[in-house]
């Protein structure tokens, strides 16, 4: 892993809360949403799949400059990854482990984060030297599942992707999550006021920071 990839991974870890924006965000609203997240501040964003994803990534990257880590989610092929990287994506996530996407990301010094849904898939990703994974989980058993994977391979960092309940944040931190990728309630739809995005983001960030302080005994 290159120094740039390590730096991106470190910034995702430091962000704690990563905004998962659906591909359905209207292109006309993407900068407004990005501004609200920066004001919170949420300093990492993943843009989901959709017909305007390429332009959404480009607009966010140009607007945020170096102040926000921009990622593209749900990338299915290496061919799809290249223009997203050229548009400014600093990390790429895929639904499953894809070695061709990983190779393209390495070539461009972009962090590759495969999507994982099982312990076996996590082990395969670790064998492929993917040191950060995106785990799809949730519900009451979600933190327990994270802890199983964390104890199995503590050197592999886990980003948990789910619509999270505020009271679960502490459990995910204790379980070993390096960051949380949150859709709802952080972003609901195009009618959501900017002030509500900021309020939701700050509430999530405060809960994450408090849980981290408690975990570290500060």
PyMOL commands that set and color helices and strands:
alter all, ss='L'
color gray80, all
select helices_A, chain A and resi 3-15+27-40+53-64+78-87+99-107+119-127+142-152+166-175+194-216
alter helices_A, ss='H'
color red, helices_A
select strands_A, chain A and resi 17-21+44-47+69-72+91-94+111-116+132-136+157-162+179-182
alter strands_A, ss='S'
color yellow, strands_A
deselect
rebuild
show_as cartoon
